Amino acid sequence: MTTPPVECGLISNQAIGRAIGLSDFYASGSTSANDFSHCVVSKSPSIRDKASMTVELQDPFPSTLQSLENGKARDRGVALPSGVGPGYSAAIKDTDGNIVGAKAFAWTQDGTKMLAIQIVKGAPGRDHQADAVEFVRQLRPLLLTSAPQQPR
């Protein structure tokens, strides 16, 4: 997920392309892994082309652990696999009930940081939920770890 070339200073161009089904796309947002906050991927820079994928880091997370659990219930989400959580993933469906994408949320144990991945228009034939979870698996160690404590 982080193999060069990368978009938004962090995310593999090839991994994004596989997940959304486009080899040519436009990514905007953060410019380095050190100060990563978000990445928005669309077909082109035109505002008419809605986002196909978003990655967002909220640090600090402005809500509560209870709100995250409420979101999981509302989305009919499933817990992230052992070693990837805490967090959950859920399918995104169109108005006809067809699965068109997925979302995955992961947070720190204390709820101070939250990582959100949304694949809104996933590549046909792919398991969008598995793709979103894999993005979390790869990005979690880079974005949701605490900064090392400075010696006093």
Disulfide bonds with the S-S distance in Angstrom:
Cys8-Cys39 2.11
